[in-house]
Amino acid sequence: MSKALEGVKILDMTHVQSGPTCTQLLAWFGADCIKVERPGVGDATRGQLQDIPDVDSLYFTMLNGNKRSLTLNTKSDDGKAIFTKLIEHCDVMVENFAPGALDRMGFTWERIQEINPRMIYASVKGFGPGPYEDCKVYENVAQCTGGSASTTGEIGSVPLVTGAQIGDSGTGLHLALGIVTALFHRTVSGKGQRVTCAMQDGVLNLCRVKLRDQQRLAHGPLTEYPQYPNGEFGEAAPRAGNASGGGQPGWIVKCKGWETDPDAYIYVITQAAAFAGLAKAIGHEDWLEDPEWNTPAARLPRLEQMFDEIEKWTMTKNKFEVMDILNPLNVPCGPILSMKELAEEPSLRDTGTIVEVDHPERGKYLTVGNPVKLSDSPADVARSPLLGEHTDEILREIGLSADDIAASKSAGAV
Ligand code: CAO
């Protein structure tokens, strides 16, 4: 079976997390991803959070699978000549340097189009055009400036950042969609185009339901928020603890063992259609006849009391038992799964969502495989490359002779 993006050549100038998640996705779909790294240094994450001395970190290996590594000093004259050949050779260039870095190397969008008019040039930056466009940005800065932190956390407490890397990996995902869209458009137009994604915009896109709530505030309190009916609503969409954020009330409740196990909890959603089954399961059949409980509107002012009652029942069972009882009743619920539990979950191994990969220096490690499944183009997850592992073979592919390669090496370009 052929890979969906087989034949697409990616000039991957990305580093850290946002850009590499994008190009790793494209590589899983079969694109040939040539990762360009600074000679002797490479992507900074190779050396960050190292768990084994002098071995590429898991930070790096888990974001750079299925790629080839070429070391190249794109600031030297010889390096620029090779880089120009790479632009001619490839279909897509992806970068997430600080604003202006590629321009400073001499490779502006205009110059890139001159070299290869079919080139798609994709970038991640922290902000789009505006007051902050020159800022360097990392994950949590994007979460804070994109509306996630102001709407995440306990009521009346500090804003919180989430563990999900919505700024970095989220923007990488957005960028990948932009790239495949531009590749599709190129089949019609014959031309490449510029694809840009700001991390602030990516986070805001993922937080659009909170902008929805911001506008609803003008028309009265947000009745599904725990602040209703007794709390205060200010001028901005507030933090809402673990409230579901949708039209169906939900909350995290304790399960058996919560005193010692930090993840002995389950999320329960009291969807109206399944409420009767839930009420019966927790021993509150009385609610079904009681006008104070038997409609979603009647329950809204007493959600806290309702989840307290649900919790009294969930605390008598472990989170998987609760799931086993509520699922057949169509009550949407989800145990809080720890990373340990996810790493050990056989069904995720079976689907290739968690994959064990073998690395020549670190041995076996786990990584998250391609979460997007194509029926005719399955993704094989391969290990990340060593620094410069494919330099010679890539230089040969773009037409350098053995003498040229030797000369570039002695000039320090590769
Ligand atoms: N050869 C020669 N020089 C190279 C090179 C190569 N192969 N690869 C990179 N460089 C140079 C760059 O040109 C840049 O030089 P100048 O400063 O002279 O232009 C320099 O290395 C450093 O690049 P940088 O400024 O991007 O790196 P940084 O560590 O200072 O900043 C980051 C990192 C992530 C804050 C910044 O790149 C950024 O804001 N990126 C956009 C937003 C983003 O993607 N953030 C998410 C990162 S993941 O949390």
Residues whose N, C-alpha, C, O or C-beta is under 5 A from the ligand:
A	BS01	CAO	H15 V16 Q17 S18 V36 E37 R38 L72 N73 T74 K75 N96 F97 A98 A101 R104 V124 K125 G126 C135 K136 V137 Y138 E139 D168
